[in-house]
Amino acid sequence: MSFGGGTNNDFSSGLQTSQKSSEGPGLNVFDPIQEEPFRSKFLDLLRNYYRGTEFINFSIFKHDDCDNRKKANDKIEGKVEFSSPAEDRAFGVIFGMAIGDAMGGRLEFQPVRYHKITLKDMGNGPGGAFQLQPGQWTDDSSMGFCLADSLIWNKGWNPHDCMQRFVAWVHLGYNNAFRFDDQRGFKCSVGLGGNISMSMDNYIRTPERYTTAGDKNTSGNGSVMRLAAVPIYYHNDIDEGMKIASLQSKTTHQGDEAAECCRLLTFIIVKCIKGEKIKEV
């Protein structure tokens, strides 16, 4: 099995029981919701596996899809204009998630200080609790990219697929920031928080669409920080977007406050993508 660009090794070769045609929206990826025996095998392997990087090079997109990759890169680099102002803003939303995460990641798990801390750039070298290089993101963007992959691959919301991509990030390096960092010795995923850790363990033991870990007061900010793909994907259906925003929160956080914040932020981002004035939003 391959997410694209990955190599078959002893671990991933054990997952070759489920493949989708590369004629679809991406390369072969696991699709456990449709094949229960495969899902069980995937989870059984993870129960006995701690942390690795087997999926660090994997993507839902074709490795040799140079044309679409070039089109995207040309827009990112300003060589080609965006097709519309809304597309420009949508790019800003997903990049804003990663850039903000990369800046804040250098302060994550640092002692709280009650004086002003000003960040003017990404820094000049490795920094923070995770020794991040400038531009490297943490768990929030990694899970945000997993959420985006899941929406694209399934053409909509699929909680089992999304949750298994989250699990693949934690245990196998999927969508983490270290793929091109040849100087980093430890390339396993970083930033896993307490609430999400409980939900991951809960899912591996008993796969449910929405977490039963914690309680109705479990409302960390992780589900809000990874949200960007939802308002982008559903920018033409704000009601459905707000619904999915709440549901994706419930995969890792039982708390209603977190879910409602995701609904609110989706409402705001969709309005901004459409170019509505701030006062109106």
Rosetta silent file (secondary structure, phi, psi, omega in degrees, C-alpha in Angstrom):
SEQUENCE: MSFGGGTNNDFSSGLQTSQKSSEGPGLNVFDPIQEEPFRSKFLDLLRNYYRGTEFINFSIFKHDDCDNRKKANDKIEGKVEFSSPAEDRAFGVIFGMAIGDAMGGRLEFQPVRYHKITLKDMGNGPGGAFQLQPGQWTDDSSMGFCLADSLIWNKGWNPHDCMQRFVAWVHLGYNNAFRFDDQRGFKCSVGLGGNISMSMDNYIRTPERYTTAGDKNTSGNGSVMRLAAVPIYYHNDIDEGMKIASLQSKTTHQGDEAAECCRLLTFIIVKCIKGEKIKEV
SCORE:     score description
SCORE:     0.000 S_00000001
   1 L     0.000  146.679  177.734    0.000    0.000    0.000 S_00000001
   2 L  -145.223  136.484  172.165    1.188    3.536   -0.631 S_00000001
   3 L   -79.401   -7.046 -178.078   -0.165    6.978    0.170 S_00000001
   4 L   113.464  120.801  178.843    1.941    8.150   -2.760 S_00000001
   5 L    80.380   -6.466  179.679    5.673    8.709   -2.859 S_00000001
   6 L   -90.270  169.730  178.978    6.176    6.222   -0.022 S_00000001
   7 L  -115.238  147.662  176.522    8.049    2.964   -0.140 S_00000001
   8 L   -77.448  118.016  174.985    6.775   -0.456    0.816 S_00000001
   9 L  -121.571 -171.521 -175.345    8.587   -1.626    3.938 S_00000001
  10 L   -58.277  -36.067 -178.479    7.851   -4.354    6.463 S_00000001
  11 L   -76.660  -54.521 -173.951    5.131   -2.301    8.126 S_00000001
  12 H   -68.210  -26.997  179.435    3.363   -0.758    5.153 S_00000001
  13 H   -65.896  -22.700  177.007    3.499   -3.968    3.135 S_00000001
  14 H   -74.423   -8.347 -177.839    1.227   -5.480    5.756 S_00000001
  15 H  -105.664   16.079 -174.492   -1.427   -2.933    4.814 S_00000001
  16 L   -83.121   18.717 -179.242   -1.675   -3.849    1.150 S_00000001
  17 L   -83.267  -13.438 -176.481   -5.057   -5.499    1.580 S_00000001
  18 L  -134.615  115.935  179.583   -6.989   -2.356    0.650 S_00000001
  19 L  -137.700  145.470  174.697   -6.261   -0.221   -2.380 S_00000001
  20 L  -108.145  154.927 -179.083   -8.234    2.226   -4.461 S_00000001
  21 L   -64.008  138.364  177.679   -7.699    2.851   -8.141 S_00000001
  22 L   -72.185   -0.795  174.679   -5.222    5.583   -8.970 S_00000001
  23 L   -77.904   -8.707  178.465   -7.797    6.822  -11.466 S_00000001
  24 L   -78.563 -159.186 -175.125   -9.550    8.424   -8.505 S_00000001
  25 L   -74.734   -4.708  179.919   -8.624   11.739   -6.866 S_00000001
  26 L  -162.689 -168.766  177.883   -5.300   10.468   -5.576 S_00000001
  27 L   -76.538  176.161  178.042   -2.970    7.533   -5.184 S_00000001
  28 L   -59.214  124.986  175.201   -3.857    4.306   -3.438 S_00000001
  29 L  -134.758  158.843  178.424   -4.741    5.019    0.179 S_00000001
  30 L   -69.586  140.406 -178.266   -6.317    2.917    2.854 S_00000001
  31 L  -130.168   69.558 -168.448  -10.098    3.207    2.871 S_00000001
  32 L   -64.038  -26.298 -177.255  -11.044    1.344    6.060 S_00000001
  33 L   -61.921  -27.016 -177.808  -14.661    2.437    6.169 S_00000001
  34 L   -94.049  -16.079 -177.496  -15.359    0.213    3.143 S_00000001
  35 L  -133.532   93.380 -176.657  -13.305   -2.795    4.200 S_00000001
  36 H   -57.322  -42.534  178.931  -13.770   -3.832    7.815 S_00000001
  37 H   -58.431  -36.487  179.579  -11.077   -6.577    7.758 S_00000001
  38 H   -68.653  -42.902 -179.833   -8.519   -4.001    6.677 S_00000001
  39 H   -59.162  -43.882  179.695   -9.533   -1.520    9.355 S_00000001
  40 H   -61.906  -40.667  179.978   -9.170   -4.184   12.022 S_00000001
  41 H   -65.766  -43.129  178.681   -5.730   -5.149   10.696 S_00000001
  42 H   -58.759  -47.482 -177.730   -4.595   -1.519   10.630 S_00000001
  43 H   -70.368  -35.674  176.761   -5.698   -0.951   14.213 S_00000001
  44 H   -61.395  -40.995  177.906   -4.236   -4.244   15.425 S_00000001
  45 H   -63.022  -42.356 -177.534   -0.855   -3.193   14.063 S_00000001
  46 H   -69.091  -29.533  179.104   -1.073    0.190   15.786 S_00000001
  47 H   -60.534  -26.891 -177.703   -1.971   -1.374   19.124 S_00000001
  48 L  -110.822   17.389 -174.672    1.499   -2.912   19.175 S_00000001
  49 L  -131.091  129.854 -175.443    3.346   -0.038   17.553 S_00000001
  50 L   -88.568  -89.336 -176.321    4.497    3.104   19.286 S_00000001
  51 L  -132.946  135.375  179.081    5.951    5.894   17.152 S_00000001
  52 L  -153.762 -169.470 -176.481    7.537    5.820   13.704 S_00000001
  53 L  -133.238   24.815 -175.090    7.824    7.590   10.367 S_00000001
  54 L   -59.015  -27.706 -177.220    6.663    4.966    7.876 S_00000001
  55 L  -106.548   18.003 -173.531    4.109    7.353    6.323 S_00000001
  56 L   -66.116  -27.077 -178.702    6.212   10.533    6.395 S_00000001
  57 L   -97.800    4.186 -170.273    6.527   10.666    2.576 S_00000001
  58 L   -87.101  148.763 -179.579    2.958    9.686    1.771 S_00000001
  59 L  -144.794  155.953  175.031    0.372   11.862    0.034 S_00000001
  60 L   -79.248  -10.740 -176.406   -3.133   11.388   -1.342 S_00000001
  61 L   -98.024  152.249 -179.702   -1.943   12.903   -4.608 S_00000001
  62 L   -60.130  133.440 -179.805   -0.110   11.143   -7.394 S_00000001
  63 L   -62.565  -32.250 -176.964    3.641   11.355   -6.992 S_00000001
  64 L  -100.528   16.069  179.931    4.040   11.973  -10.723 S_00000001
  65 L   -82.311   66.592 -173.370    1.166   14.460  -11.030 S_00000001
  66 H   -65.852  -33.734 -174.982    3.599   17.199  -12.002 S_00000001
  67 H   -63.795  -52.289 -179.135    1.068   19.319  -13.865 S_00000001
  68 H   -67.853  -36.660  176.812   -1.294   19.958  -10.960 S_00000001
  69 H   -62.671  -41.722  179.827    1.582   20.336   -8.511 S_00000001
  70 H   -64.945  -41.902  178.927    3.177   22.929  -10.787 S_00000001
  71 H   -59.662  -44.582  179.899   -0.105   24.832  -11.130 S_00000001
  72 H   -64.847  -45.110 -179.268   -0.485   24.975   -7.355 S_00000001
  73 H   -64.916  -37.626  178.886    3.139   26.013   -6.799 S_00000001
  74 H   -62.884  -38.336  177.543    2.935   28.700   -9.477 S_00000001
  75 H   -68.846  -41.994  179.694   -0.052   30.236   -7.706 S_00000001
  76 H   -61.646  -40.218 -177.114    1.663   30.019   -4.337 S_00000001
  77 L   -85.662    0.452  177.339    4.793   31.703   -5.713 S_00000001
  78 L    79.663   13.193  179.578    2.803   34.410   -7.493 S_00000001
  79 L   -79.194  -24.853  179.849    3.759   33.291  -10.997 S_00000001
  80 L  -130.976  138.775 -179.798    0.113   32.726  -11.933 S_00000001
  81 L   -72.054  150.649  173.458   -2.884   34.711  -10.757 S_00000001
  82 L   -68.238  152.835 -177.141   -5.567   33.067   -8.676 S_00000001
  83 L   -69.256  -20.394  179.783   -8.762   32.293  -10.547 S_00000001
  84 L  -162.571  160.285  174.068  -10.730   34.545   -8.192 S_00000001
  85 H   -58.407  -34.313  179.859  -10.301   36.643   -5.044 S_00000001
  86 H   -64.059  -39.910  177.936  -12.108   33.885   -3.144 S_00000001
  87 H   -64.448  -40.767  177.349   -9.496   31.318   -4.223 S_00000001
  88 H   -58.030  -46.789 -178.954   -6.746   33.695   -3.110 S_00000001
  89 H   -66.840  -36.276  178.687   -8.379   34.038    0.312 S_00000001
  90 H   -63.874  -42.303  174.235   -8.865   30.276    0.595 S_00000001
  91 H   -58.189  -41.086  179.576   -5.145   29.741   -0.003 S_00000001
  92 H   -61.967  -35.301  179.877   -4.553   32.324    2.710 S_00000001
  93 H   -64.503  -49.687 -176.012   -6.693   30.389    5.163 S_00000001
  94 H   -71.424  -37.198  176.862   -4.794   27.111    4.813 S_00000001
  95 H   -71.715  -35.919  177.629   -1.385   28.817    4.703 S_00000001
  96 H   -60.610  -38.139  176.538   -2.354   31.046    7.606 S_00000001
  97 H   -57.963  -49.092 -175.848   -3.036   27.951    9.687 S_00000001
  98 H   -71.539  -39.505 -178.821    0.445   26.558    9.030 S_00000001
  99 H   -67.461  -45.478  177.614    2.294   29.878    9.344 S_00000001
 100 H   -61.643  -39.438  178.221    0.597   30.773   12.616 S_00000001
 101 H   -64.149  -43.341 -179.220    1.301   27.289   13.923 S_00000001
 102 H   -64.497  -37.656  177.792    4.965   27.501   12.914 S_00000001
 103 H   -69.880  -46.140 -178.280    5.384   30.838   14.687 S_00000001
 104 H   -72.799  -23.734 -178.323    3.557   29.728   17.816 S_00000001
 105 H   -60.083  -27.275 -179.805    5.228   26.331   17.866 S_00000001
 106 L   -72.867  -15.506  178.456    8.435   27.889   19.127 S_00000001
 107 L  -105.802   -6.015 -175.188    6.583   28.989   22.267 S_00000001
 108 L   -62.681  135.708 -179.606    4.559   25.815   22.809 S_00000001
 109 L    65.114   17.114  174.165    4.948   24.269   26.278 S_00000001
 110 L   -84.713  156.078  178.516    7.068   27.224   27.384 S_00000001
 111 L   -60.361  142.911  177.857    6.483   28.727   30.860 S_00000001
 112 L   -73.903  128.966  177.228    3.731   31.339   30.983 S_00000001
 113 L  -119.539  142.259 -175.171    5.151   34.836   31.440 S_00000001
 114 L   -98.117   35.829  170.033    3.060   37.828   32.304 S_00000001
 115 L  -132.542  164.292 -171.961    4.873   40.317   30.125 S_00000001
 116 L   -68.581  131.699  173.522    4.594   40.956   26.421 S_00000001
 117 L  -116.289  121.647 -178.325    6.371   38.572   24.059 S_00000001
 118 L  -108.183  124.888  174.295    6.685   39.801   20.482 S_00000001
 119 L  -103.237  119.044 -179.006    7.374   37.414   17.622 S_00000001
 120 L  -103.946  -17.461 -179.964    8.626   39.222   14.536 S_00000001
 121 L  -159.040 -172.358 -177.599    9.782   36.244   12.473 S_00000001
 122 L   -84.004   -4.606 -175.875   10.306   32.487   12.499 S_00000001
 123 L    90.947  176.265 -174.496   13.734   32.701   14.111 S_00000001
 124 L  -108.881   -6.195 -177.891   17.129   31.742   12.730 S_00000001
 125 L  -168.081 -169.504 -179.033   17.473   28.122   13.753 S_00000001
 126 L   -57.414  139.043 -179.305   16.006   25.274   15.777 S_00000001
 127 E  -158.132  165.713  178.605   13.946   26.512   18.691 S_00000001
 128 L    80.711 -179.440 -176.886   11.226   25.720   21.195 S_00000001
 129 L   -60.940  -28.834 -176.099   10.393   22.497   22.972 S_00000001
 130 L  -103.264    6.877 -178.627   10.496   20.531   19.707 S_00000001
 131 L    50.609   54.768 -178.292   13.596   22.203   18.226 S_00000001
 132 E   -80.398  137.322  170.078   11.633   23.314   15.174 S_00000001
 133 L   -75.435  155.987  177.573   13.351   24.838   12.186 S_00000001
 134 L   -52.105  126.435  178.487   11.809   28.079   10.847 S_00000001
 135 L    94.392   -9.690  178.916    8.553   27.213    9.102 S_00000001
 136 L   -80.532  133.756 -176.042    8.069   23.772   10.624 S_00000001
 137 L   -96.949  177.294 -178.312    4.578   23.234   12.012 S_00000001
 138 L  -116.978 -155.192 -176.006    3.268   21.146   14.902 S_00000001
 139 H   -59.486  -35.189 -173.323    0.316   18.865   15.619 S_00000001
 140 H   -63.615  -47.957  178.679   -2.335   21.454   14.775 S_00000001
 141 H   -71.785  -37.070  177.674   -1.385   21.878   11.123 S_00000001
 142 H   -57.424  -45.708  178.665   -0.562   18.188   10.728 S_00000001
 143 H   -70.024  -31.371  175.007   -4.082   17.315   11.835 S_00000001
 144 H   -63.605  -39.245  177.282   -5.407   20.135    9.667 S_00000001
 145 H   -70.749  -35.435  175.045   -3.753   18.575    6.625 S_00000001
 146 H   -61.945  -42.316  178.127   -5.150   15.156    7.611 S_00000001
 147 H   -62.964  -42.712  177.983   -8.608   16.730    7.756 S_00000001
 148 H   -63.017  -45.963  178.703   -8.080   18.322    4.342 S_00000001
 149 H   -56.950  -43.636 -176.869   -6.869   15.023    2.853 S_00000001
 150 H   -65.748  -42.962  178.498   -9.904   13.225    4.206 S_00000001
 151 H   -62.943  -42.219 -179.383  -12.391   15.764    2.819 S_00000001
 152 H   -67.032  -48.428 -174.653  -10.727   15.681   -0.602 S_00000001
 153 H   -64.799  -40.847 -176.590  -10.373   11.919   -0.778 S_00000001
 154 H   -93.266   -1.334 -176.798  -13.914   11.147    0.374 S_00000001
 155 L    55.035   41.292 -179.927  -15.493   14.158   -1.333 S_00000001
 156 L   144.738 -168.021 -171.780  -16.971   15.103    2.005 S_00000001
 157 L   -81.039  130.353  176.192  -17.063   14.113    5.654 S_00000001
 158 L  -143.680   97.493 -171.908  -16.065   10.587    6.713 S_00000001
 159 H   -61.122  -38.618  179.456  -15.283   10.412   10.454 S_00000001
 160 H   -64.685  -45.220 -179.990  -13.587    6.997   10.402 S_00000001
 161 H   -61.971  -44.335 -179.641  -11.286    7.980    7.537 S_00000001
 162 H   -62.593  -45.660 -177.771  -10.444   11.293    9.187 S_00000001
 163 H   -64.610  -37.251  179.655   -9.744    9.704   12.551 S_00000001
 164 H   -71.071  -28.163  173.075   -7.484    7.067   11.033 S_00000001
 165 H   -69.149  -37.906  174.180   -5.488    9.784    9.296 S_00000001
 166 H   -59.596  -45.994  179.814   -5.109   11.460   12.694 S_00000001
 167 H   -62.787  -40.470  178.466   -3.876    8.158   14.123 S_00000001
 168 H   -64.725  -31.718  174.816   -1.488    7.719   11.180 S_00000001
 169 H   -64.911  -50.311 -176.534   -0.081   11.176   11.953 S_00000001
 170 H   -59.729  -49.658 -169.319    0.557   10.309   15.604 S_00000001
 171 H   -93.865  -23.880 -169.269    2.092    6.887   15.062 S_00000001
 172 H  -127.067    6.279  174.096    3.488    6.937   11.531 S_00000001
 173 L    81.429    7.558 -177.784    4.544   10.510   10.732 S_00000001
 174 L   -61.821  124.918  177.136    1.784   11.191    8.191 S_00000001
 175 L    65.413   21.093  173.159    1.630   14.925    7.340 S_00000001
 176 L   -84.602  178.949 -166.804    4.241   15.986    9.866 S_00000001
 177 L   -94.000    6.752 -165.694    6.739   18.756    9.083 S_00000001
 178 L  -108.310   11.738 -175.917    9.990   16.832    8.908 S_00000001
 179 L   -56.245  -42.189 -173.986    9.948   15.149    5.504 S_00000001
 180 L  -102.997   11.417 -178.831   12.642   17.391    4.002 S_00000001
 181 L   -94.342   89.992 -176.678   14.687   18.004    7.166 S_00000001
 182 L   -71.955  -16.240 -177.805   17.768   15.867    6.562 S_00000001
 183 L   -90.675   -9.624 -177.921   19.494   17.253    9.656 S_00000001
 184 L   -86.542  123.282 -179.937   16.783   16.189   12.082 S_00000001
 185 L   -77.068  -42.970 -177.087   17.510   12.867   13.734 S_00000001
 186 L   -99.967  104.418 -174.735   14.110   12.360   15.407 S_00000001
 187 L  -104.978    9.949  177.211   11.419   12.728   12.739 S_00000001
 188 L   -67.453  158.412 -176.779    8.466   11.293   14.618 S_00000001
 189 L   -64.612  147.423 -177.164    5.421   13.534   14.982 S_00000001
 190 L  -126.204  160.405  170.856    5.449   16.105   17.786 S_00000001
 191 L    98.039    4.975 -176.895    2.939   18.159   19.759 S_00000001
 192 L   -63.471  122.615  179.864    0.403   15.544   20.823 S_00000001
 193 L   -92.400  173.269 -174.391   -1.717   16.974   23.649 S_00000001
 194 H   -64.158  -49.082 -177.399   -3.525   15.225   26.468 S_00000001
 195 H   -62.178  -46.054 -177.970   -7.110   15.368   25.188 S_00000001
 196 H   -70.569  -34.296  176.138   -6.233   14.232   21.679 S_00000001
 197 H   -59.637  -43.605  178.238   -3.900   11.548   23.007 S_00000001
 198 H   -62.397  -40.813 -178.265   -6.803   10.090   24.998 S_00000001
 199 H   -68.381  -36.180  177.435   -9.067   10.158   21.952 S_00000001
 200 H   -64.381  -47.752  179.344   -6.432    8.420   19.790 S_00000001
 201 H   -61.199  -40.478  178.768   -5.930    5.654   22.343 S_00000001
 202 H   -61.821  -41.540 -178.426   -9.685    5.329   22.679 S_00000001
 203 H   -68.556  -40.580 -179.796  -10.128    4.981   18.913 S_00000001
 204 H   -63.922  -38.549  178.914   -7.412    2.346   18.560 S_00000001
 205 H   -73.030  -46.473 -175.615   -9.013    0.264   21.323 S_00000001
 206 L  -138.504   92.173 -175.285  -12.633    0.784   20.271 S_00000001
 207 L   -63.259  107.230  174.258  -13.122    2.445   16.869 S_00000001
 208 L  -121.795  151.252 -178.440  -16.051    4.849   17.199 S_00000001
 209 L   -62.306  -35.468 -177.348  -16.843    7.722   14.862 S_00000001
 210 L  -130.930  140.436 -168.492  -16.785   10.232   17.716 S_00000001
 211 L   -64.737  146.342  170.925  -14.683   10.055   20.838 S_00000001
 212 L  -112.173    6.064  177.025  -15.938    8.850   24.178 S_00000001
 213 L   -73.584  147.610 -179.592  -12.703    9.868   25.908 S_00000001
 214 L    73.751 -148.995  179.699  -13.010   12.602   28.495 S_00000001
 215 L  -150.738 -170.076 -175.764  -16.413   14.171   29.128 S_00000001
 216 L   -67.674   -9.583  176.800  -18.665   17.043   28.034 S_00000001
 217 L   -97.510    2.127 -179.771  -16.196   19.504   29.585 S_00000001
 218 L   -81.740   96.642 -172.815  -13.296   18.288   27.436 S_00000001
 219 L  -138.923   57.084  174.256  -12.896   21.306   25.162 S_00000001
 220 L   -65.029  177.843 -175.764   -9.284   22.071   24.339 S_00000001
 221 L   -93.755    3.574 -175.623   -8.438   24.295   21.365 S_00000001
 222 H   -60.394  -39.774 -177.066   -6.988   21.559   19.129 S_00000001
 223 H   -72.826  -22.028  175.769  -10.121   21.051   17.048 S_00000001
 224 H   -78.273  -41.042 -174.492  -10.333   24.802   16.381 S_00000001
 225 H   -69.683  -23.850 -179.145   -6.705   25.157   15.354 S_00000001
 226 L   -94.635    6.406 -162.036   -6.901   22.406   12.719 S_00000001
 227 L   -73.045  -21.028 -162.357  -10.187   23.658   11.226 S_00000001
 228 L   -44.654  -41.270 -174.597   -9.086   25.543    8.073 S_00000001
 229 H   -64.731  -27.600 -175.695  -10.029   22.919    5.476 S_00000001
 230 H   -66.986  -53.950  178.156  -13.679   22.783    6.569 S_00000001
 231 H   -64.913  -27.466  175.890  -14.707   26.369    5.724 S_00000001
 232 H   -68.101  -50.299 -176.286  -12.682   26.158    2.503 S_00000001
 233 H   -64.326  -36.188 -175.733  -14.312   22.909    1.383 S_00000001
 234 L  -107.531   30.195 -174.755  -17.810   24.058    2.350 S_00000001
 235 L   -66.984  -17.372  176.889  -17.517   27.737    1.433 S_00000001
 236 L   -96.952    3.548  178.313  -20.594   27.443   -0.799 S_00000001
 237 L  -145.672   81.146 -171.690  -22.696   25.777    1.914 S_00000001
 238 H   -63.917  -35.796  179.796  -22.147   27.560    5.196 S_00000001
 239 H   -65.241  -44.355  177.517  -24.775   25.571    7.119 S_00000001
 240 H   -65.994  -38.395  178.127  -23.230   22.242    6.119 S_00000001
 241 H   -60.842  -43.155  178.637  -19.785   23.635    6.868 S_00000001
 242 H   -65.874  -35.974  177.011  -20.806   24.618   10.391 S_00000001
 243 H   -64.450  -47.796 -178.998  -22.300   21.166   10.917 S_00000001
 244 H   -67.655  -34.442  177.032  -19.123   19.388    9.763 S_00000001
 245 H   -57.750  -43.744  178.198  -16.985   21.773   11.821 S_00000001
 246 H   -66.222  -42.996 -177.965  -18.808   20.610   14.927 S_00000001
 247 H   -65.973  -41.076  179.948  -18.595   16.936   13.956 S_00000001
 248 H   -64.784  -30.484  175.631  -14.852   17.014   13.242 S_00000001
 249 H   -64.316  -38.291 -175.993  -14.377   18.506   16.705 S_00000001
 250 H   -71.376  -12.055  175.874  -16.267   15.603   18.253 S_00000001
 251 L   -66.877  -27.675 -176.618  -13.779   13.079   16.838 S_00000001
 252 L  -125.821  -15.781 -177.907  -11.275   14.183   19.479 S_00000001
 253 L  -133.874  121.450  176.092  -13.153   16.404   21.969 S_00000001
 254 L   -70.705  -25.449 -170.005  -16.476   15.592   23.622 S_00000001
 255 L   -60.891  136.432  178.244  -16.886   19.167   24.799 S_00000001
 256 H   -73.084  -29.192  179.945  -19.671   21.283   23.309 S_00000001
 257 H   -62.406  -43.903  178.565  -17.689   24.506   23.786 S_00000001
 258 H   -62.246  -43.247 -179.376  -14.986   23.339   21.390 S_00000001
 259 H   -63.453  -41.173 -179.649  -17.602   22.263   18.848 S_00000001
 260 H   -68.419  -36.382  176.121  -19.431   25.593   19.060 S_00000001
 261 H   -63.661  -37.996  176.963  -16.176   27.520   18.619 S_00000001
 262 H   -64.818  -39.983  176.651  -15.512   25.482   15.471 S_00000001
 263 H   -61.425  -46.434 -178.227  -18.983   26.357   14.187 S_00000001
 264 H   -63.581  -46.424 -178.108  -18.405   30.053   14.878 S_00000001
 265 H   -65.585  -35.732  175.954  -14.964   30.165   13.274 S_00000001
 266 H   -62.275  -43.890  177.069  -16.278   28.357   10.193 S_00000001
 267 H   -56.896  -47.108 -177.785  -19.024   30.964    9.868 S_00000001
 268 H   -65.329  -46.087 -176.590  -16.461   33.784   10.102 S_00000001
 269 H   -65.769  -41.731  178.192  -13.968   32.224    7.670 S_00000001
 270 H   -59.706  -43.973  179.100  -16.613   31.463    5.039 S_00000001
 271 H   -61.827  -39.884  179.665  -17.807   35.063    5.203 S_00000001
 272 H   -68.696  -40.461  177.245  -14.207   36.283    4.849 S_00000001
 273 H   -58.695  -37.592 -179.446  -13.528   33.972    1.884 S_00000001
 274 L   -78.614   -4.144  174.313  -16.560   35.484    0.186 S_00000001
 275 L    84.280   19.337  178.672  -15.135   38.956    0.783 S_00000001
 276 L   -73.062  149.318 -177.108  -17.725   40.293    3.195 S_00000001
 277 L   -67.938  148.635 -176.115  -16.706   43.304    5.222 S_00000001
 278 L   -57.289  -42.628 -178.833  -15.380   42.721    8.720 S_00000001
 279 L   -62.234  -35.642  179.451  -18.151   44.766   10.351 S_00000001
 280 L   -71.601  -34.186  178.010  -20.761   42.669    8.557 S_00000001
 281 L   -67.974    0.000    0.000  -19.088   39.455    9.669 S_00000001
